[in-house]
Amino acid sequence: MILYLVTTVIFLAIDLGMLTLVMKPLFTRHLGAVMRDSPMMAPAGIFYLAYVAGLVFLVSAPALREAAPGRAALHGAVIGAMAYGTYEFTSMTIMKDWSWAMVATDTLWGTVLTGFAAWAGVTLMMRFQA
């Protein structure tokens, strides 16, 4: 449970900055009028809680048991690329105003953020358990 909480805080803190500074302006530039003035917090909260739970279950907890933060980073990055890429490439396929800039930026961001959050959570837990 502590690993989940630590990873969630890391993920949210970092993603908040990226969403505010990069992603919102990028998506607004391409999607404009179809964007909400402010995000719906309930669906966002459900996504974050479930996504980090899956990350911890599939990646971080096994890496922590094996004391392998590098493995957490790699496997987290793969999960991030798959999850964010699924969303972006599907959106590009079916949405007329989607752009390759959105696909590339968000997919890369999901890869880096997920890998880093998994690595950081495992690394911090290993330091506190020692």
C-alpha positions in Angstrom: 0.0 0.0 0.0 2.9 2.4 0.8 4.4 1.6 -2.6 1.1 2.5 -4.3 0.8 5.8 -2.4 4.4 6.8 -3.1 4.1 6.0 -6.8 0.7 7.8 -7.0 2.1 11.0 -5.5 5.2 10.9 -7.8 3.0 10.3 -10.9 0.5 13.0 -10.1 3.0 15.6 -9.0 5.0 15.3 -12.2 2.0 14.9 -14.5 0.3 18.0 -13.2 3.2 20.1 -14.4 3.3 18.5 -17.8 -0.5 18.7 -18.3 -0.5 22.4 -17.4 2.6 23.6 -19.3 2.6 21.4 -22.4 -0.4 19.1 -22.9 -3.2 21.5 -22.4 -1.8 24.1 -24.8 -1.0 21.4 -27.3 -4.4 19.8 -27.2 -6.2 23.2 -27.1 -4.3 24.3 -30.2 -5.5 21.3 -32.2 -8.9 20.6 -30.7 -10.0 24.1 -29.6 -13.7 24.3 -29.2 -14.2 20.7 -28.3 -12.1 21.0 -25.2 -13.7 21.5 -21.8 -12.9 24.7 -19.9 -11.8 22.5 -16.9 -11.3 18.8 -16.7 -13.9 16.5 -15.1 -12.1 15.4 -12.0 -14.0 12.1 -11.3 -13.0 10.4 -14.6 -9.4 11.7 -14.2 -9.3 10.4 -10.6 -10.5 7.0 -11.7 -7.9 6.8 -14.4 -5.0 7.8 -12.2 -6.0 5.5 -9.3 -6.5 2.5 -11.6 -3.5 3.2 -13.8 -1.1 3.4 -10.9 -2.7 0.4 -9.3 -2.0 -1.6 -12.5 1.5 -0.2 -12.7 2.3 -1.2 -9.1 0.7 -4.7 -9.5 2.4 -5.5 -12.8 5.7 -3.6 -12.5 6.6 -2.0 -9.3 5.8 -4.7 -6.7 7.6 -7.4 -8.6 10.6 -5.1 -9.1 10.6 -4.2 -5.4 10.6 -7.9 -4.4 13.6 -8.4 -6.7 15.3 -5.1 -5.7 15.4 -4.2 -9.3 14.6 -0.5 -9.9 16.1 -0.6 -13.4 13.6 -3.3 -14.3 10.8 -1.2 -12.9 11.9 1.7 -15.2 12.1 -0.5 -18.3 8.8 -2.4 -17.7 7.1 0.8 -16.6 8.2 2.5 -19.8 6.8 -0.4 -21.8 3.4 -0.2 -20.0 3.4 3.6 -20.5 4.1 3.3 -24.2 1.4 0.7 -24.6 -1.3 2.6 -22.6 -0.6 6.1 -23.8 0.1 4.9 -27.4 -3.2 2.9 -27.4 -5.1 6.1 -26.6 -3.2 8.3 -29.0 -3.1 6.0 -32.0 -6.8 5.1 -31.6 -7.7 8.7 -31.3 -5.6 9.5 -34.4 -7.4 6.8 -36.3 -10.9 7.9 -35.5 -10.8 11.6 -34.7 -10.5 14.1 -37.5 -8.7 16.9 -35.7 -6.1 14.7 -33.9 -2.5 15.5 -34.8 0.7 13.7 -35.1 2.2 16.2 -32.6 -0.3 15.1 -30.0 0.4 11.4 -30.7 4.1 11.8 -30.5 4.2 14.1 -27.5 1.6 12.2 -25.3 3.0 8.8 -26.2 6.5 9.8 -25.4 5.4 11.5 -22.2 3.4 8.5 -21.0 6.5 6.3 -21.7 8.8 8.5 -19.7 6.4 9.4 -16.9 5.3 5.8 -16.3 8.9 4.4 -16.4 10.2 7.2 -14.1 7.3 6.8 -11.6 7.8 3.1 -11.3 11.6 3.5 -10.9 11.3 6.3 -8.3 8.6 4.4 -6.3 10.8 1.3 -6.1 14.0 3.3 -5.4 12.4 5.2 -2.6 10.9 2.1 -1.0 14.2 0.3 -1.2 15.9 3.3 0.6 13.3 3.4 3.3 13.3 -0.4 3.9 17.0 -0.6 4.3 
